[in-house]
Amino acid sequence: MKIHLVPAAAGLALLAGVGVATADQVIITPEQQTVVREYVERHPLASISLLGVELNVGSTLPETVELHEVPDVEYRYVVVDDRTVLVDPGTRRIVQVID
């Protein structure tokens, strides 16, 4: 009986994790993307390199990275490896990478 419960519990944990990941998904509207692109073009930043940090949605940026504000957008931005990265300032997690 115990043998059957372990895979079932693992399956439930996996399903619960998928639900959490979906709930954390951030949607950036096309209007917000336009605002960010235009702002970044008018206020260019020097690109930085971050060793050991993958530019993926959900990755966390170190506290040493300075985040910059975009008016009318709740997220901050930084340019990493010549790519604009939108970051949640509260968690420092990447919410979108804009090429």
Secondary structure, 3 states (H helix, E strand, C coil): CHHHHHHHHHHHHHHHHHHHHHHCCCCCCHHHHHHHHHHHHHCCCCCECCCCCCCCCCCECCCCCCCEECCCCCCEEEEECCEEEEECCCCCEEEEEEC
